[in-house]
């Protein structure tokens, strides 16, 4: 009987204490300050925030030029008399008089070709009157393409427009007309004199290119194509 009593007591102690040791509950540390109990919480680990990579959209040539006009990225710098860069149909022609260059663009503003040019023999400023030998400045359209007995081929501009006529009228002049993009005179039919003609401004206000350049322009430019002539 005594043995059974001892066994029962032993089992009771084992059940009460578990595995023989009572596991202490883990609690956050407590700090007493000014007789107040403050629970100190463990610091929260912040996960690093991944920054979303922003991929800029590609700018068009015209947008780049507007942002960096002083550079123009060499777009309006001729490298040879005639430079064909890609194939396509021109939707815009840009002439920069100060650089003696003509550039043809397609609808996506890609460069199709670039051409060295000659201007009117009085090459400073825009055209104001008939017979001043100046090349006009402004935005025009190609309204005719035709062979020419003197200059091989030519593309006629719709100069003068209303703004040109009004300006000339205020000055008491006639605005003139007959402004074209034309090729070389008969004596330079084979292009042997291109370096000479393109080194000089000799037209009566028109824009002159080589015969080879004219062939490229002729096949690329349709009637109605816009031409912008800049200073």
BABASE-76138 format. One record per residue (C-alpha): x, y, z; residue number from 1. Coordinates in steps of 0.001 Angstrom, whole numbers. Layout:
N
- X  Y  Z  NUM
...
END
This chain:
231
- 0  0  0  1
- 2847  2351  920  2
- 4523  1623  -2441  3
- 1336  2461  -4344  4
- 1015  5769  -2479  5
- 4571  6755  -3363  6
- 3999  5835  -7039  7
- 817  7936  -7223  8
- 2578  10949  -5730  9
- 5461  10615  -8170  10
- 3114  10496  -11187  11
- 1261  13551  -9904  12
- 4459  15559  -9658  13
- 5513  14498  -13196  14
- 2161  15455  -14701  15
- 2195  18840  -12945  16
- 5715  19779  -14037  17
- 5625  18417  -17602  18
- 9093  17221  -18676  19
- 10530  18081  -15301  20
- 11149  21796  -16209  21
- 8594  24512  -16752  22
- 9245  26473  -19997  23
- 9309  30185  -19332  24
- 7163  32414  -21579  25
- 9222  34840  -23658  26
- 8132  38394  -22988  27
- 9498  41693  -24339  28
- 11929  43428  -21965  29
- 10422  45851  -19485  30
- 12090  49099  -18475  31
- 11070  51117  -15482  32
- 11410  54881  -15867  33
- 10078  57517  -13428  34
- 8052  54843  -11650  35
- 6331  54000  -14963  36
- 6605  50656  -16635  37
- 7514  50884  -20321  38
- 7445  47902  -22631  39
- 10353  48026  -25058  40
- 9336  46574  -28397  41
- 11956  45018  -30661  42
- 12800  47127  -33735  43
- 10866  46333  -36893  44
- 13104  45397  -39787  45
- 12201  47462  -42857  46
- 12295  45716  -46187  47
- 14200  47675  -48872  48
- 11897  49321  -51411  49
- 12774  48400  -54953  50
- 12658  51417  -57240  51
- 10844  50839  -60488  52
- 13140  51307  -63446  53
- 11803  53997  -65741  54
- 12687  53429  -69370  55
- 12481  56715  -71278  56
- 10669  56764  -74583  57
- 12756  57406  -77653  58
- 12628  61007  -78839  59
- 12045  61873  -82427  60
- 14637  63836  -84289  61
- 12528  66999  -84192  62
- 12083  66683  -80399  63
- 15828  66267  -79907  64
- 16514  69286  -82064  65
- 14070  71386  -80023  66
- 15767  70291  -76795  67
- 19313  70866  -78071  68
- 19070  73401  -80899  69
- 22673  74488  -80519  70
- 23923  71029  -81458  71
- 21345  69829  -84004  72
- 23298  66560  -83800  73
- 24929  67180  -87177  74
- 21618  66720  -88972  75
- 22104  69927  -90937  76
- 25794  69468  -91680  77
- 26511  68244  -95202  78
- 29272  65648  -95440  79
- 29292  65285  -99204  80
- 27528  66947  -102128  81
- 24781  64321  -102014  82
- 24245  61758  -99284  83
- 21491  59136  -99594  84
- 20846  57669  -96142  85
- 17696  55565  -96535  86
- 14909  54812  -98972  87
- 11383  56142  -98704  88
- 8978  58917  -99634  89
- 9735  62421  -98400  90
- 7003  64210  -96477  91
- 9080  67244  -95530  92
- 12060  69161  -96903  93
- 14123  71427  -94658  94
- 16569  73957  -96113  95
- 19005  75725  -93779  96
- 20430  78636  -95742  97
- 23235  79423  -93309  98
- 24571  75879  -93658  99
- 23896  75551  -97404  100
- 22114  72243  -96894  101
- 18816  70586  -97811  102
- 17522  67575  -95840  103
- 14641  65283  -96815  104
- 12613  63548  -94060  105
- 10016  60788  -94174  106
- 6771  60707  -92150  107
- 8613  59348  -89091  108
- 11214  62143  -89247  109
- 13903  59770  -90452  110
- 16467  61342  -92754  111
- 16243  60104  -96329  112
- 18913  62252  -97961  113
- 21043  65337  -97468  114
- 22220  67702  -100225  115
- 24673  70566  -100481  116
- 23070  73610  -102130  117
- 23658  77011  -103682  118
- 21369  80004  -103036  119
- 20491  83341  -104581  120
- 23533  85510  -105254  121
- 22250  88078  -102714  122
- 22258  85567  -99900  123
- 21581  87671  -96780  124
- 17996  87858  -95512  125
- 14682  86742  -96963  126
- 13269  87674  -100344  127
- 11367  90974  -100269  128
- 10863  91934  -103895  129
- 11186  90787  -107457  130
- 14751  90964  -108724  131
- 16532  91172  -105353  132
- 18243  87787  -105985  133
- 17370  86531  -102497  134
- 16110  83081  -101546  135
- 12850  83348  -99566  136
- 12465  82083  -96000  137
- 9289  80448  -94749  138
- 7134  77366  -95244  139
- 5950  76470  -98741  140
- 4794  73497  -100815  141
- 5969  71836  -104019  142
- 3317  72561  -106649  143
- 4981  71380  -109869  144
- 7767  69116  -111145  145
- 9039  69669  -114665  146
- 12028  69182  -116956  147
- 14025  72309  -117725  148
- 16096  73107  -120814  149
- 18620  75161  -118858  150
- 18748  73486  -115439  151
- 17872  69833  -116242  152
- 14908  69505  -113821  153
- 13122  71729  -111337  154
- 10497  71658  -108577  155
- 8335  74783  -108307  156
- 7437  76289  -104908  157
- 4164  78100  -104186  158
- 6026  81334  -103452  159
- 4739  83959  -102915  160
- 2132  83143  -100316  161
- -247  85719  -98850  162
- 2189  86671  -96104  163
- 4937  87315  -98673  164
- 2686  89433  -100889  165
- 1443  91465  -97936  166
- 4960  92145  -96672  167
- 6202  93234  -100083  168
- 3111  95363  -100681  169
- 3709  97288  -97441  170
- 7216  98039  -98691  171
- 5863  99132  -102053  172
- 7281  96182  -104003  173
- 6119  93181  -105996  174
- 6987  89913  -104232  175
- 8130  88257  -107458  176
- 7784  84504  -108041  177
- 9095  81521  -109962  178
- 11194  80172  -107062  179
- 12303  76591  -107681  180
- 14661  73861  -106603  181
- 16657  73248  -109770  182
- 19742  71377  -110903  183
- 22912  72497  -112716  184
- 23311  74582  -115883  185
- 24011  72852  -119186  186
- 27784  73377  -119082  187
- 27894  71300  -115857  188
- 25672  68532  -117170  189
- 28137  65790  -116164  190
- 28883  67288  -112746  191
- 32546  68107  -113374  192
- 31979  71650  -112071  193
- 29969  70750  -108948  194
- 32680  71747  -106496  195
- 32840  75180  -108100  196
- 29100  75829  -108349  197
- 28360  74547  -104848  198
- 31072  76782  -103406  199
- 29216  79857  -104661  200
- 25746  81397  -104467  201
- 24828  82171  -108060  202
- 21071  81721  -108623  203
- 18437  84449  -108988  204
- 16808  83341  -105732  205
- 16288  79642  -106388  206
- 17895  76667  -104634  207
- 20388  74713  -106750  208
- 21504  71103  -106252  209
- 23609  68735  -108343  210
- 22016  66779  -111187  211
- 22634  63595  -109223  212
- 20968  65121  -106185  213
- 18053  66253  -108328  214
- 17474  62665  -109465  215
- 17183  61581  -105822  216
- 14868  64464  -104941  217
- 12771  63936  -108074  218
- 12061  60299  -107195  219
- 11458  60990  -103492  220
- 9366  64167  -103443  221
- 5716  64277  -104520  222
- 3552  67292  -105304  223
- 2243  68894  -102132  224
- 5361  68082  -100103  225
- 6113  70761  -97514  226
- 9398  72664  -97693  227
- 10631  74796  -94816  228
- 13365  77305  -95644  229
- 15219  78558  -92583  230
- 17729  81347  -92201  231
END
